Each structure stands twice: as C-alpha cells, then as structure tokens.
C-alpha cells in the first residue's frame, strides 16, 4: 500500500516517486488503450491518471454503462499490463473541459437542485452512483492485487465552494464502499483554493503550469505534513471555437518539468495524451468564471498540445519530456513503438442528401406542448436540436422580437422565412416582426453546444427561456426534441434521399449528406470539410464530433477502430450551408 510522509511516498516499503501522466480512457477507443499506455512507459512514466466522468457512465438515472469506451475496469487492467500504477479521480465533478464537468445533464431538469453541495437531494444521486462505481474501482486497488494506489475525493473544489461537509461525505462514502488506498484533493496553489478545497487528514496536491517553487511553497505553508505533488502539470492547453490555437513549446514545458522534479516532487502530466472529445462531449468555459458571462465552447479535439498527439504519436514534447524523466525513472526506459501508416489522402463525394425538415419525425422523440418553452433537460435531450414552434397573434405593427436565455444557437424563421441566426452572448441586430394577418408562425431551430464545465455557470441549461414580442411574453409552444448521438443517421429514410448538391443562395438549409469510401485496412486519418460551415460528422454511425468553419480546428481525427475493411459510410449534418458536398481524408491534423 502507498504510504505518505512529508518527504514523499513509499510503496511496499520502497521509495516511489510518482511519475504520472493523464490519459483519459473516454477520450480514445479501447483498441487504442494498450498502445497509448505503452507509450507512457516509453516516455519514462510509472503511473497513469484518469478521471471518471459520471455523465458517461450514468446516461439516465439508475441506468449504467461500463462497456466499450466506458469500460473502466478494462482500462485499468490494460494499464497494469503496461506496467503502470494508476491514480483514479472518480469525484462527481471532474472539470476536464468535459461536458458539464462530468455532472449528468439530467440533474439540471430540477432547477432547484444545488450541485456540488451537501444538499440531501444531490447527495442521494451521488450515493446511488457511488454504490455502483466504487465497489468496481475498489477491486483494482493495490491492496487487492491491482494497480490503483490513490483516489481523489473531489476535483478543484476550492475553485468552486466551501462546503467541507460535502467533501467529508464524499471521503466517508469512498471509505465505506471499500476504498482503503490514500485519498487526495487537487487545487490551485493559492490560499483561497487550498483553504476551500482540502480536507484534513487527506493528501492535498496542487495544479499549475509554471512557477513550481512558488506553488510548492504555498502548499507547504498550508499543508506542511504533505509531500510536494503537482496533480496537474499543465504542459499544454485546450482550444475554444473562434479563438486561436494554443501551444506551448517543448523546451519551456520540459524546463518546468525539470523544476518540479528537481524540487523532489511527484508529478502528473496534464495531459500526457489528450485525445478527442468525440460525439457531443466537449464542454465549455466562460470569459469570467465568477459571473458566467462570455460563453466559450470547447472544440472537438482535446489534443492539448500534449506529448502524445490525438492518435498517440510522439511529438517533440514527448522526446523532451523523455529526456528529463529518464534521469528520475526507476530503471531503463523502454523504446517507443512505431505507429502504423496513416490513411492515404482522398476526396469523398457525399452523393445523397436529406433535408432536416423532411426527417424531423424520424429524429424527434415526440412533440411536446407547453405554455412556455421547455429546456433541453426538461425535454429529455442531452445534446442535439430542438425545433420550437409558436405563433404571434395579429394583426399588429412591427415590434421587437426578443429571445431570452438562448443556449446556444438558433435559426429564427417567421412564416417560413429565415429572419436571423442568433448565438449566445453574441450581439446582433435588433429583430422586428410585423403581423399583417391573424397570426405569424414563429419557429426556432436551437442547437446546443457544450455545457460549461468550470466556474459559476456550471449547471448550464440548454434551449430558450422565453420569447417576447415587444414587452409581451409569447405563450403556447410545441417542441420537437431531436437528440444527436451515435447511430443517429441509421434512423433516417435514406431510400428517400435525393442527389446531393451545394446549398442554394439564401438562408441556412440544414441537411444530412451521405457518401461512402473504401479502405483495404483500417488506419488512422483526419477528416477535413473545406467549404462546409457548421455541423456534425458520423463515420459508420460513430459520431466523431462537431465542426465549425470559424476554427481554429480544421480537421477531425478519424481513429482506425471506427473503420472497417471495405466500404465505409460518412454522414454529415450541415446546419447552415456547404458549397460542395464532399469531404477530404488527410494524413495529418490541422488544429489551427
């Protein structure tokens, strides 16, 4: 069992410096885990760290998934096979630039439920989840012959709240359900982080990207009994749609890593392998985490400018880190493996199309009538589209039309004519609508982006809150909820598809496009959509993620396990317009 003293860690009586790297099992595919984990060993690491996203494993209350990409047990066994210890962070909240910080979307259907607190209603959900998760995790502890040597209580709680009773409940719940390895917290290296997020009697660690000496000095001031450990060394960063691509030089990051290790500290690289926010799992941030203003959705890639890129190939940062880590590793560092060739570049025509307006009945979970617009959560939609339909009574002159609480983007139509495309937190020209006859038909097609994963806006609901014509609330709404997930294209009537063509001039024309391509053997590739605007891509029914022409990301990673020898299908849902319904397979990524 791992033992802790002010000077460091020991395992089974031998000193152990934790040289760890974050690799999230949910951001790659099971077939890729063994190779990725072996590459961590080849970088000089002895430990892998991962979060556990509650929302991935409990997609609806009381319904659990530990299969495929969600098979935590298989991942931990693969890590052990690769010769790696494991740190697991199963706290209900994970941040991680992950959808809603890992908290299930269905918690938000109750508008009165306070998250990340000791409120009994919230704890009842946590306890039910832990009754399923923690016994599974406990079987993999070092005390039971496994490789898990440390478990986190909560994640960066000092950045959010001060409910010590909540932290104590989580720690006691972990112990009661069989966790007997050391428990820890991780927070920023400042007084308010460390006084709000730590718990007496359990290891405190710090997260930072630079100035290691200052960070460890602050940790020592608050927790002199704890050894220095950086639980998240931010060696890269993530990207938001519409913002520049972020990188950090290998030399600069390796210099800080050397500073950490020279101080006698243990470290966890965040990230060692970033991976991909497949599907709709990318989260979002805000310009001001205190107020929640300034919405910033995260891109599909979680490459993070990490030592291993999205497909697991070593970067310049890998080699720079390997050189530093080799001096501190316990024994020889194995050589990295060579990765197989990439897909050959090609153009793929998408020759069949289905307008979204023709297939709403195939996608909708059923029309819902209400006095006021219901949120996605109230409609039972994790992510996707909702078509809201209502009317404005007339006759009346032109008055301002106001959409309140939009989250996150909407095409607005009046009597079938496109009026505007609105985005959350983006100023637009005032909308005015006149009603010359008895009524005007009002329609909003609302798309959700990632839920905020950090700060005051955590618990971000999707949809629209209200619509007003002048000062008058508009009542009487019909919603058609259309979830988007793996397998969505298979629900469509492709037998009725028409020959594909580019979008005609005018307003947006949301349309599904489909085509096929052949491969002899599955291999990694990257999918580019030049001339497309905004939407979603599926390959063989697997939702790769979102694309958006505002960048910075220009290609989507296409992992080899998604492909099959022979014919493969690509489906694209374009929400606005595309000049030419074709995509390109490229050997390399373009992240901006």
N, C-alpha and C positions, 0 to 999 in steps of 0.2 A: 504494500500500500504506500502511496505517496505521503511522505512526511514533510512538514513545513517548519522552517526556523527562520529567524531574521536574516540569516546569511544565504539561504537558498533551499533547494529541495533535495530529498533523498528518496530513492525507490528501492525497497528491499535492502536497506542499509547502505546502498551505494549512492554517491552524489549524482544528481541528474540535473543538467541544465536543459530546460525546455526550449528546444529549437523547433518552433511550431509554425505551420502555415495554414491559413484558412483556405478551404476547398469545400464549397457548398454542394452537397450531393444533389440538391434540387436544381442546380444551375448547369448540370450536364446530364448525360444519359448513362444508365447502369453499365452498358457495354464499354463506356469510356473510363469508368472509375479505376479499374486496375492500372491502366497505363498512366493516368494522371497521378495516381498515388505513388507509383514507382518513380515518376519524375520528381516528386517532392523529396524522396530519399536521395535522388541523384543531385539535388540542389544542396544537400547537406543537412536536411531536417530530420528530426527523430519523432515528430508529433504532427498530427493533422487536427485542425479545429473546424467545427461546423456548428452553425445554428440549426434549430429545428423549427420550421415555420408551421405554427398551429393551423393557419388557414389552408395550407396544402393538405394536411392530414385529416382535418375535420371539415369537409366542404359544406356540410349541413349539420345541424345539431344532432349529436349522437350517432352520426354516420362517419366511419373512419376508413382511411385509405393508407396502407403501408405496402403498396405494390409498385412495381416499376420504378419510376423516378422518386417515389416516396418510400422506398424500402430502406429505411434507416438501418435495420439490422444487417442487411446485405452489405451496405456501405461500410459499416464498422468491421465486418468480417473481412472485407477487401482491404481495409486499412491495416488490419492485423496481419494479413497475408503479405502485405508490402513491408512489414517490419516497423510499423508506425504506432506509437501511442496515440490516444485521442483525447481531446478536450471537447466536451459537448455543451452547447448553450441552448437548453430547451425552454428558456423563460417564455412566458406567454407572448411577450413583445420582443422583437429582435432588431428593429430598425432595418439595417442591411439594404436600404434602398429597395426594399421588397414591399409589394402591395400591402398597404395599411399596417406596415411594420410587423407583419405576421399575424395580426389580430384578425379573426374571421369577419368577413363582411356582414354576416347575418347578425352579429352583435348590434349593428347600427340600426336594425329595424326598430329597436326600442330606444326612442330619442331621450329617455330619461336615465339611461344606464351609464354611470360613470366608469370609464375604463382605467385600468392600472391603479386601482384603489382597493381598500378593504371592504367596499360595499358588498353585502352578502349576495346580492343578485349576480354581480360579476364573479365573485369567488365561486359561486355554485357552478358556473360554466368552466372556470379554471379547474376546479376539483374534479369534475367529470372527465375533462380532458386528461388530467394527470393520472386518474385511475386507469386509463388505457395506456398512456405513453410511458410513464415512469417505470412500471414493472418490466416493460420491454427493454428500456435503457439499462435498468439495474443488472440485467443478465450479462451485460457486456463490460462490467466494471473489472478492474484489475483484481479486486478482492474475490471475484468469482471466476478467475481464469481468463478474463477478457483484456481489453486494452484501454478502456476508459479510465483515466486517472484523475479527472477533475470535471466538475459540473457547475454551471453558472446558475445563480439564483434569479437575477433579473438583469436586464441589459441597459446600461447607461441611465439608470433610474434617476440619478442626480441631475440629469438634463431635463427631467420631467416633473418630479414630485417629491414629497417629503413624508409619505405615509410609511413609517417604519413598521407599523402593524401589518401592512400588506407584505412587505419584504419578509418579515418574520413568518407570516403564514405560508409563503412560498417555501422558505427554507425548511420549516417544520413539515410541510407536505412532502418535500423531497425525501427527508429522512424517514417519515412514516411509511413511505411507499418503497423503501429499500435502498436508497442511495446512501452509501457509507464512505465513499471517497470524499476528499475535501470539496467544499463548496466555495464559490468565489463570486465577487461582483466586479464590474468593469465600468470605469467612469473617466471623464476628463480630469486632467491634473490641476484643478483649481479648487479653492476652498468650498464654494457652494456645491460643486459636483460631488466632492468627496464627503461632505457632511450630510448631503441629502441622499446619496445612493449607496452608501456602505452599510454593513450590518456587523455589530460587534460579534467577535468570535469566529468570523469567517474571513477568508483571504480577500483583501482589496487589491485590485490591479488598475493600471491606468492606460489610457488610449491617447496616442498623439502621433504626429508625423515628423516632428523636429524638436530640437532643444531638449534632448533626452535628460541631460543633467538637471535642468530646472524641473522637469516633470518628476523625476525620481526624488528630488529634494522635497518637493511639495508632498508627495506620497509619504515620505519618511516623517515629515512634520506631523502628519495626521495619523499615520499608522506605523510607528517605529518598530513594531513587532513583526511586520510583514516583509518578506524579501522583495527586492525590486523585480517587477514583471510588467512588461508592456503587452497587454492583451490584444491591442490593435495598433500595430505599427503601420500607419497609412503610407505605404510605399508608392501609391498611385492615387487615382481619384476616378469618379464616375462622371457621366455627362447628362445634360438636360437637352431636350429638344429646343432648337433655336439658339443655343449657346455654343461657344467654341469648344472643340475637343480638348480635353485636359490631359497633359502628360507630365511626367517627372523624369528627369534624366537618371540613367542608371548610376552614374558617378555620384550624384547628390544623394540618392536613396541608399546606396551602398555605404556612403560615408556616415549617414545616420545609423545604419545597422551596426557598423563597427563601433560607433559611440555607445550604443546600447549594450553591446556585448562586452566592450572594454570596461564598462561600469560594473561588470559581474552580474548583469541582469539576465533573466529569461525573456523570450520574445515570441510573439505570434505575428507573422506577416499577414497584414490585411491589405490586399489579398495575395496568396501565393498563386492561385488560379481563380480568376474572376468568373469566367463562364458567361452565361446568357440568361436574360430574363425572358425565357420562352413564353409563348401564349400572351396572357394579359397580366403577368406577374410583376412587371416593372412598377415601382412605386412613384413617389413624387415628393418634392420639397417645396418650401416657400421662401420668398426673399427674406422674410422676417419670422423666425421660428417662435417669437414671442406673441405675435398677433395673428399669424397665419396668412398674412397678406402676400400677394405676388406668387401665384401658383406656377410651379416649375416641374412638369412631368419628366420622368427619367426615361432615357432611350432603352431600346430593346437589348443592346449589347451591355454586358457587365464586364467587359474586357479589363477595365480598371487600370490599364497600363501596367499589368501585373507581370511577374517573372515568366509565367506561362500564359500564352495568349488564349483566346477563346477555344481553339481546338486542342490546346495542350502543348503547343510547340514552344521550345525555349526561346526567349528574347535576349537582348543584350543585358537586361536586368537580371535574368537567370544566371548568366555567366559571372556577372559582377558580384551577385549575392553568393554564388557557389564559392568564389574565391575567398570571401570573408568568412563564410560558415565553415569551410574546410579546416580553418585554424582552431575552431571550437568544437568540431564534431568528435564524437566518441568512436574513433576508428576510421577506416578508409571510407571515402565517399564513392559510391558506385558510379559508373559512367551512364550518362543518359542514353535512352534508346532513340533510334532513328524512327521518325514518323513516316507512314506510307505516303505515296504521291497523292496530290490533290486532283479533283475533277478537271478534265480538260475544259477550257473555255468554250462557250457556245451561246447562241441566241435561241430562245424558245418562244415560239409563237403560241399565244393563247387564242385559240380559234373559235371558242364558244362563249356566249355571254347570256346572262340572265339579269335583267334589271331588278334591283331590290324591290321596287314597288310591285313587281309581279309575284314575288315569293314571300311576302310578309306572312301569309297564312302558314307557310311551311316552317318559318323560323319562330313565329310568335308562340309563346306558351299559353296564349288565350287573352282576349281583350278584357280589360278591367275598367269598370266605370266608377268614377268618384267625383265628388264635388270640387275638390282641389287636386292639382297634380300630385301624384304619389312619387316618392323617391324610388330609385332602382332597388334599394334594400326592401322597401315595403312591397315592391312588386316581385321580389324573389330573384333578382338579377345580380349576379356578381359583377359581370362586365359585359359590355356589348352595346346594343342600341335599344332605345325606346322611342316609338312614334307616339307623340301626344297629339290628340285631335280635339278641337273645341270650336266654338263659334263666338263671333262678336255680333250682338244684336244691332239692327239698324232700322231705318236709315239714320245716319249720323255723319257729321263732317269729319275731316281728318284730325285725329288726336294722337298723341304719343302712345306707342306700344312699348311697354317695359317688361323685360324678362328678369325676374328676381331669382337669385340663388342658382344660376346656371353652373352645372358641373357635368361635362366640361366644355362641350362644343355643340352647336346646334345649327342645322339648316332650318330657316324660317320661311314658310310658304303661306301665302294668303290667296284663297281661291285658286290654288294650284300653281301660282306664280311665285318664283323664288324672290323673297324680299331681302334677305341678308343671311350671311353666315357669321354667327357670333361665337366668341371664345371667352372663356372665364378669365377675368381680370385683365381683359384687353378692351380699351376704349374703342367705341365705334360711333358712326354717325347716328344721330337720333332717328328712331323709326317712327313713321307716321302712317296711319292706316285710316282711310275713309270707308264707309259702308253705304253705298248708294241704295242698296236694296234692303230686303227684310233681314238678312244676316250675311256675314262673311265667314267662310270656312278658314280656320286657322290651324296650321299643322307645324309641329316642331319635330325634327328627327334629331334626337340627342344622343351623342356618343360619350361614353365615359373613358377617361384616361386613368392613370394610376392613382390610387388613394394615397394621401400624404402619409409618410412613414416616420416623421420626426417633428417634434415641437407641438405647439398649441393646437395646430389643425389636425393632429392625429384623430382618427374617427371621422373621416371625410366622407360625407354622403353624396351620392350622385343623382343627377336628374335636374329638375327645376323645382323651385319652391312655390312660385306664383307668377301669374301674368296679369298685367293691368293695362286697361285702355283708358287713358288719362288717369284719374285717381280711382277708377272703378276696377275691383277685382273681377276677373273673368272666371265663371264657375261652370261646372258641367264638362268633365273631361273623360275621354276614352284613351287608354294607354295600351299599346301593343308591345309587350316586352320581348326583345329578341336577343337572348344570350349568344355570345360568340365564344367558342371553345374548340377543343379537339373534336373532330368529326362533324362540325357544322356543315361543310359542303356536301356531305353524304345525305343530308336531309332534303336536298334541293332536287327539283324535277328536271334533271339535265336532258331528258328526252325532249323537252320543250325549248331547249336553248336555241338561240339564233346565231348566225355567223357574227363573229366579233368584229368591232370596228372602233376607232377612236371616238372620244366624246365629242358630240357636236357643240358648236359655239352656244353660249348661253349659261344658264345656271348649272350647279352641280347635278350630276346624274349618277347616284350610287348604283354600282353594277358589279355582279360577280363575273369573273372571267376565268376560263379553264383551258389548260393545254397539257400536253404530255411530252416527255423526253425519255431517251433510252440511255441506260448505263450498263456496261459489261459487269463491273464490280462496284459495290458501294464505296464511296470515298468522300472525304470532306470537300466542301466547296463554299462559295459565297454568292449570294443572290443579289443582283442589282436591278433596280427598277427605274432606269432613266426615262423621263417623260411622264411618270406617274406622280400623283400628288399626295394622297394620304389614304392609308387603309391597313389591311391585314393580309398575311400570306400563309397559306397552308400547303404542305407537301405531303402527299399520301395521307391526308386527313390530319396531320400533325400541325398545330398552329405554331409557326416559327415566331410570330410576333407582329408588332406594329412597324410600319414605315411611314416616313413623312419627309417631303421634299425640302423642308426647312433645315434638315440636318441637325447636328453635324454628321450623324451616321448615314452612310450611303449604301451600305451592303448589309444583308442579314446573313449570319452564319448558318450554314446548312450542314448539320452533323451527319456523318456517314450512317449511323444506325437507323436514321429515318428513311434511307433509300433502300431499294431492292434491285437485284439484278433483273434487267429487262425494262419494262415500261413503268414510268413514274408520273404521277399527276401533280400539277401545280394549280392551285386555285388562289385568285387574288380578289379581294373585295375592295374596290376603289370607291371611296366615298365622294370624291369631288370630280376629277376628270383625268383622263390619260390621253396623250397624243397618239400613242401607238400601243396596242395591247400585246406587247412582247416583253420578256424579261431576259436578263443575261446571267449566265453562270460564269463566275470569275474565280481564278485560283486564289486570289488574295483579298483581304478585307480592305475596306475604305471606311474608316471611322471618323474621317474629317481632319 
